[in-house]
Amino acid sequence: MSITDRVIAIIAEQAVLEPSDVTPTSTLEDLGIDSLGLVESIFAIEEEFDISVPFNANEPEASDFDISNVAAIIAGIEKLVSEKV
């Protein structure tokens, strides 16, 4: 399963949707994921990929991690995974 598929599965589970309902252009708001859901998604992603996502739930805009849409989240995770050695 690719990184994209795994991230979409995690986000879909958090949004209580089918993975097919989650598109790269979907925003978390579009999917009905609130700030608590976002934090839970980040934790699940960190656990799935054994990475640390540079995301501050208290100051999302100050985080060095783009959560503007699903594609941005996937790109950020692919970058973190590729840097993990």
Secondary structure, DSSP 4 states (H G I P E B T S, - for coil): --HHHHHHHHHHHHHTS-GGG--TT--TTTTT--HHHHHHHHHHHHHHHT------TT-GGGSSS--SSHHHHHHHHHHHHHH--
